[in-house]
Amino acid sequence: MKSLKLLALGGCVALLAACQTNLQQLQGTPAGTGGTDFTRALAQQYRTMAAGEWNSRADFSSSEWFAAKAMRANAGEAVGPEELGTWGPWHEVANELAEMRARLVRALDGNARQRFPQDSAIAQRAFDCWLQDASTVTFGGTPWSPYAPNAHFRQMTGQAANPAQMHLLSCKEEFLQALAKIEGTTPTATDFTVYFATGRWNLDGAASATIREAVAAIRARNSANVQVAGYADTQGRPGPNQILSERRANEVRRVLLAEGVRANISTQGFGETNLAVATPDNTDERRNRRATITLR
């Protein structure tokens, strides 16, 4: 659909008023009173999105697309989330988007629309927003990702930073928060523990999985502050173990930030102190080689 949008662009510039037909019609249509709580909420979500696409980003083709979805929902139709094949997301996130869309559809086709109509509508609109921002167009036979966070696009457009990347991130975060609510999987834990190999501060598969759980909890709870504390076991000398504990805490913080966590993340290393398991000196103990993540 993106390539078709570009083909229509020239004609839309010349006939701008005609290109806004759906949006103008939507703006003149009162909120529907029929349908369900979900379709009414969904219509409002798409109404806001359609207006934002035009007013904030001057993307009238996307505005038209989502205005049409808003009118269908306003008429009581439970329109579904966008299909990946319609938009063509860039390959770096295609698998993730496919997995998240499948989870969204499972939740919606369950009883989420009835139990959580507002959050379900937010989740669907946020998914469509995320997918749109991660999609490509074809220009002169070359795929181009106008909203993809890549250095080539920033250089080509003279941008030191990419505002659209931040928009992409916010859509994704909003979707994940809403999805956690409608799936009934909002994390209840506020403390997470990551374990390390002897003398190491890099993360293995199990540690990375724990951090992903922490990220989901931070997003679901909108945690403003996160504390990361690093520790070491008693093997080796106290001085190097203090440095090792700090590196562990800082590595966890680095990965949290890389995952898009926007909370204030503080770090501290405690070396061999505050052992989870009391041991003699020079004892190899996995449960002491750790970093804790605490949500506030």
C-alpha positions, 0 to 999 in steps of 0.5 A: 500500500505504501508504494501505491501511496507514493504513486498517488502523491502527485495527484494529491498535491494538485487535488489536496481537498479531494485527497482529504475527503475521508478526513473531512467527512469524518470531522463532520460525522458525530461520534456513533452511539451504536455498535459496542463499547469497543467499536466506539472507543476504536472509532475515537482512537482512529479519529485522533490518529487520522487527524494527527497524521495530517496535522502533525506529519502532513501525511494525507494518504495515511490520514485518509486510510485511518479516517476510513477505518474510523468511519467504519468503526464509528458505524459499529464495525469491529475493524481489525488491526492492519495486516503486515503484508499491506504495509511491508515492514522493514525486515529488522522488526518484521518477525517481532511485528508478526508475533505481536499482531498474532498476540493482539488478535488472540486477545481481541478474539478472546474476550478482550473487546468485551472486558477491556474495550478502551485498552483493546482500542488503544492496543489496536491503534498503537499497533497500527501506528507502530507498523506504519512507522516501521514500513517501507515505500518503493521509490524508483525500484528501491525500498526506502524506510522513511520512518526507520531509524537508520543513519542513511535516512538521517544523513539524507534528510540532514537530521542529527536525530530522527524524530520519527524514531522516537514516534516509533518507540512511543507507539511500540511502548504504548502498544506493549503496555495496552497489550499487557493489560488486555492479555491479563499479564501485567507483571506483578513483580517489582524485583528481578535478579540477573546472574553472571558467570564467574568473573564476567559481566556480560549477559547470557540467554537466561540473564537476557530473558530476565531483563526482558521480563523487567522491561515488560514490568517497567512498561506496564507499571510506567515506573519512573525510577529503576535501581540496579545493584551489582554484586560479586561473590567472594572469589578473588580480591575485594578491589577487583570484585568491587569493579566487577559489581559496578560493571555488572550493574552498568551492563544491565543499565545499558541493556535496559536503555537499549530496550527503550526503557525511559525511566531514571535508572540508577546504578551502584556496585556493592562488591562482596558485601550484601551477599545473598548467600553467606560464604567464606572468603574465596568461594565460588557462589553463583547466587552471589554473582548477580545484579538486582533490578528494583522498580520504584 
